[in-house]
Amino acid sequence: MNDRYILSKAHLKSFLRKVKKSHRLVAPVTNQHGDTLFCTLSHLDRVPVNLNDQPLNSIKPFLFPQQETLCTYTVDENGYRFTENEALPEPTVYLGVRPCDLMAVLYTDVIFMGGIKDKNYRARRQDAILIGLNCNDPFPNCFCNATKSGPFLEYGYDLLLTDLGERYLVEVGCPKGREMLQDWIQFFTPAEEEDTRQQYQLSLEAMAKFRLNVHADQAIGRLQAGLVPEEVWEELSLRCQDCAGCAYVCPTCTCFTISDRKTDEQSGVRLRSWDACTFGASPAWPAVTTR
């Protein structure tokens, strides 16, 4: 079976309409304030998908919610009784995931599906189809070339789009992607050798467009060897406002806190909420466990 196809941009909306019949669709859209964000699309005609601008958020909150109920509890003369909250994920297609964000999902997989099996995360992840989007034009502050997470993907996706102008080159990466493509094969045509050559040329051009000169491996080596001067940490600490905004924005941060919250005198809920290393213990979170 051919693993490379062409999808005309004129057919993208029709394809997405078919996808929405069986899946929730999460894609980048631009709101009234001019911010491009990953959102759940209810009406494709009212809110157009924006695959040109860089989203300001990642898809992390959809797979690892900022707050979720792990279980409920009741208390009586016999003690506490806990009822686990089963995650009921909705099959979801994530469209237009940039290489850096998709690699972050693979990292999060290691955390929640590796040594410790988190069934809520696993259920959402198993019902997810990731449609990546290669970056022809890296944004001014990007440095994925230094972390080997872009600008073009080589693995980890179900389907992968490359913008060829009036059409997308679509690559199949996993069985779920192949199944979706085969279900709606009428929207696709087999790719030609010229399409593959054009994609390769675009990847070379993208690598030449990075503006930042970042040496991630050297920085990590200096950190591990303890070669960073104390003055650097002092300067950074003065700039830090302890807001945890960096951790919340970062798609690879998996820290969380677990707390119990009473709903009345005999019952309550156990919540998992995002946490950050910059936060200290707070009376607002009585039972704290972080990772």
C-alpha positions as CSV (number, residue, x, y, z in Angstrom):
1,M,0.0,0.0,0.0
2,N,1.2,3.5,-0.9
3,D,2.0,5.5,2.3
4,R,2.1,8.9,0.6
5,Y,-1.0,10.7,-0.7
6,I,-2.1,14.1,-1.9
7,L,-5.0,16.0,-0.3
8,S,-6.1,19.1,-2.1
9,K,-6.6,22.1,0.2
10,A,-10.0,22.6,-1.5
11,H,-11.0,19.2,-0.1
12,L,-9.7,19.6,3.5
13,K,-13.0,21.0,4.9
14,S,-15.0,18.2,3.3
15,F,-12.6,15.6,4.7
16,L,-12.9,17.1,8.2
17,R,-16.7,17.1,8.0
18,K,-16.5,13.3,7.5
19,V,-14.0,12.9,10.3
20,K,-16.3,14.9,12.7
21,K,-19.1,12.3,12.2
22,S,-17.2,9.8,14.4
23,H,-14.5,11.9,16.2
24,R,-14.2,15.1,18.2
25,L,-12.0,17.5,16.2
26,V,-9.3,19.6,17.9
27,A,-7.5,22.0,15.7
28,P,-5.8,25.5,15.8
29,V,-8.2,28.4,15.2
30,T,-7.8,32.1,15.6
31,N,-10.1,33.9,18.0
32,Q,-11.5,37.4,18.0
33,H,-8.4,38.7,19.8
34,G,-6.1,37.4,17.1
35,D,-4.7,34.5,19.2
36,T,-4.4,31.1,17.5
37,L,-5.2,28.3,19.9
38,F,-6.0,24.6,19.8
39,C,-9.8,24.3,20.4
40,T,-12.6,21.8,20.0
41,L,-14.3,22.6,16.7
42,S,-18.1,22.3,16.7
43,H,-18.8,24.2,13.5
44,L,-16.3,24.1,10.7
45,D,-18.1,26.8,8.7
46,R,-18.2,29.3,11.6
47,V,-14.6,28.9,12.8
48,P,-12.1,28.2,10.1
49,V,-9.1,26.0,10.9
50,N,-5.8,28.0,10.9
51,L,-2.8,25.8,9.8
52,N,-0.6,28.8,9.0
53,D,0.0,30.5,12.4
54,Q,1.7,28.9,15.3
55,P,-0.7,27.9,18.1
56,L,0.0,29.6,21.5
57,N,-0.9,26.4,23.3
58,S,-0.3,22.7,23.0
59,I,-2.7,19.8,23.0
60,K,-1.4,18.8,26.5
61,P,-4.6,20.0,28.3
62,F,-6.8,17.7,26.2
63,L,-4.7,14.6,27.1
64,F,-3.6,15.6,30.6
65,P,-6.3,18.1,31.9
66,Q,-5.3,21.0,34.1
67,Q,-7.7,19.6,36.7
68,E,-9.6,16.3,36.8
69,T,-11.5,14.2,39.3
70,L,-9.8,11.0,40.1
71,C,-12.4,9.6,42.5
72,T,-15.2,10.6,44.8
73,Y,-15.5,9.5,48.5
74,T,-18.0,9.2,51.2
75,V,-17.4,8.9,54.9
76,D,-19.6,7.3,57.6
77,E,-19.2,5.4,60.9
78,N,-17.3,2.7,58.9
79,G,-14.7,5.0,57.5
80,Y,-14.0,6.3,54.0
81,R,-15.4,4.7,50.8
82,F,-13.8,5.7,47.5
83,T,-15.3,5.3,44.1
84,E,-12.9,5.6,41.2
85,N,-13.8,8.0,38.4
86,E,-13.5,6.2,35.1
87,A,-12.3,8.4,32.3
88,L,-14.7,8.2,29.3
89,P,-12.6,9.7,26.5
90,E,-14.2,10.8,23.2
91,P,-12.3,9.6,20.1
92,T,-10.4,12.7,19.1
93,V,-8.5,13.8,16.0
94,Y,-5.8,16.4,16.7
95,L,-5.2,18.3,13.5
96,G,-2.2,20.5,12.7
97,V,0.1,19.4,15.6
98,R,3.5,20.9,15.0
99,P,6.6,18.6,15.3
100,C,7.7,20.0,18.7
101,D,4.3,19.5,20.3
102,L,3.9,16.0,18.8
103,M,7.3,15.0,20.2
104,A,6.1,16.4,23.6
105,V,3.2,14.0,23.5
106,L,5.6,11.1,22.9
107,Y,7.6,12.3,26.0
108,T,4.4,12.5,28.1
109,D,3.6,8.9,26.9
110,V,6.8,7.8,28.6
111,I,5.8,9.4,31.9
112,F,2.2,8.2,32.0
113,M,2.4,5.0,30.0
114,G,5.9,3.8,30.9
115,G,6.8,2.8,34.4
116,I,3.6,4.1,36.0
117,K,0.5,3.3,34.0
118,D,-2.0,6.1,34.3
119,K,-5.2,4.7,33.0
120,N,-7.0,8.1,32.5
121,Y,-4.2,9.3,30.3
122,R,-3.9,6.0,28.5
123,A,-7.6,6.0,27.7
124,R,-7.4,9.4,26.2
125,R,-4.2,8.6,24.3
126,Q,-5.5,5.4,22.8
127,D,-8.5,7.2,21.5
128,A,-6.4,9.9,19.9
129,I,-5.4,10.3,16.3
130,L,-2.5,12.7,15.8
131,I,-2.3,14.5,12.4
132,G,1.0,16.4,12.4
133,L,2.0,19.3,10.3
134,N,5.6,19.9,9.2
135,C,7.0,23.4,9.6
136,N,8.1,24.8,6.3
137,D,8.8,28.2,8.0
138,P,10.1,27.9,11.5
139,F,9.0,30.8,13.7
140,P,11.5,33.4,14.9
141,N,12.0,31.9,18.4
142,C,12.0,28.3,17.4
143,F,15.0,26.0,18.1
144,C,13.6,22.5,17.4
145,N,16.6,21.8,15.2
146,A,18.7,21.9,18.4
147,T,16.5,19.4,20.2
148,K,16.0,17.1,17.3
149,S,12.2,17.6,17.5
150,G,11.7,19.3,14.1
151,P,11.1,21.1,11.8
152,F,10.1,18.0,9.9
153,L,8.9,14.8,11.7
154,E,10.2,11.3,11.0
155,Y,8.0,9.2,13.4
156,G,5.3,9.4,16.1
157,Y,2.4,10.6,14.0
158,D,-0.7,8.8,12.7
159,L,-0.9,11.0,9.6
160,L,1.5,13.8,8.7
161,L,0.9,16.8,6.4
162,T,3.4,18.8,4.5
163,D,2.2,22.0,2.8
164,L,3.0,21.9,-0.9
165,G,1.2,25.1,-1.8
166,E,-2.3,24.2,-3.0
167,R,-2.2,20.7,-1.7
168,Y,-0.8,18.7,1.2
169,L,1.5,15.7,1.0
170,V,0.0,13.2,3.5
171,E,2.2,10.5,5.0
172,V,0.9,7.5,6.9
173,G,2.7,6.7,10.1
174,C,0.5,4.3,12.1
175,P,-2.4,1.9,11.5
176,K,-4.9,4.3,13.0
177,G,-3.9,6.9,10.4
178,R,-4.0,4.3,7.6
179,E,-7.5,3.2,8.6
180,M,-8.8,6.8,8.7
181,L,-7.3,7.5,5.3
182,Q,-8.8,4.4,3.8
183,D,-12.2,5.2,5.2
184,W,-12.2,8.4,3.2
185,I,-9.9,7.5,0.4
186,Q,-12.1,9.5,-2.1
187,F,-10.4,12.7,-0.9
188,F,-6.9,11.5,-1.6
189,T,-4.8,10.6,-4.6
190,P,-1.5,8.8,-4.7
191,A,1.6,11.0,-4.4
192,E,4.0,11.3,-7.3
193,E,7.8,11.2,-7.1
194,E,7.9,14.9,-7.7
195,D,5.8,15.5,-4.6
196,T,8.4,13.7,-2.5
197,R,11.2,15.7,-4.1
198,Q,9.4,18.9,-3.3
199,Q,8.9,17.9,0.3
200,Y,12.6,17.1,0.6
201,Q,13.5,20.5,-0.8
202,L,11.2,22.2,1.6
203,S,12.8,20.4,4.6
204,L,16.3,21.6,3.5
205,E,15.0,25.1,3.2
206,A,13.3,25.0,6.6
207,M,16.6,23.9,8.3
208,A,18.2,27.0,6.8
209,K,15.6,29.4,8.2
210,F,16.4,29.1,11.9
211,R,17.4,32.4,13.5
212,L,18.5,31.3,17.0
213,N,21.8,29.5,17.5
214,V,21.0,27.2,20.4
215,H,23.4,24.5,21.6
216,A,21.1,22.3,23.7
217,D,23.5,19.4,24.1
218,Q,26.3,21.7,25.4
219,A,23.9,23.4,27.8
220,I,22.7,20.1,29.2
221,G,26.3,19.0,29.6
222,R,27.2,22.1,31.6
223,L,24.2,21.7,33.8
224,Q,25.0,18.0,34.5
225,A,28.7,18.9,35.3
226,G,27.7,21.8,37.6
227,L,29.6,24.3,35.4
228,V,26.9,27.0,35.5
229,P,28.1,30.0,37.6
230,E,26.0,30.9,40.6
231,E,25.5,34.4,39.2
232,V,23.4,32.9,36.4
233,W,21.0,31.3,38.8
234,E,20.8,34.5,40.8
235,E,19.9,36.6,37.8
236,L,17.3,34.1,36.7
237,S,15.8,34.0,40.2
238,L,15.4,37.8,40.2
239,R,13.5,37.6,36.9
240,C,11.2,34.7,38.2
241,Q,7.8,35.8,39.5
242,D,6.9,32.3,40.8
243,C,3.8,32.3,38.6
244,A,4.5,28.8,37.1
245,G,3.5,30.2,33.8
246,C,6.5,28.5,32.2
247,A,5.6,25.1,33.6
248,Y,1.9,25.4,32.6
249,V,2.8,26.5,29.0
250,C,5.5,23.8,28.6
251,P,4.0,20.8,26.9
252,T,6.4,18.4,28.6
253,C,5.7,19.4,32.2
254,T,3.9,16.6,33.9
255,C,4.0,17.7,37.6
256,F,0.8,17.5,39.5
257,T,-0.8,17.8,42.9
258,I,-3.5,15.6,44.4
259,S,-5.9,17.1,46.9
260,D,-9.2,16.1,48.6
261,R,-12.0,18.6,48.5
262,K,-15.2,18.3,50.6
263,T,-18.5,18.7,48.9
264,D,-20.4,18.3,52.1
265,E,-19.9,16.8,55.5
266,Q,-20.2,13.2,54.3
267,S,-18.6,13.3,50.8
268,G,-16.0,14.9,48.6
269,V,-13.8,14.5,45.6
270,R,-10.1,13.7,45.0
271,L,-8.7,16.1,42.4
272,R,-5.5,16.0,40.3
273,S,-4.3,19.4,39.3
274,W,-1.2,20.7,37.5
275,D,1.6,21.7,39.8
276,A,5.0,23.3,39.3
277,C,8.4,23.0,41.0
278,T,8.4,26.8,41.7
279,F,5.3,26.4,43.9
280,G,5.8,25.8,47.7
281,A,3.4,23.9,49.9
282,S,0.2,25.8,50.3
283,P,-2.7,25.5,52.8
284,A,-5.0,25.5,49.8
285,W,-3.8,22.0,48.9
286,P,-4.0,19.9,52.1
287,A,-2.9,16.6,50.7
288,V,0.0,17.1,48.3
289,T,1.8,14.6,46.2
290,T,3.9,15.8,43.3
291,R,5.9,14.2,40.6
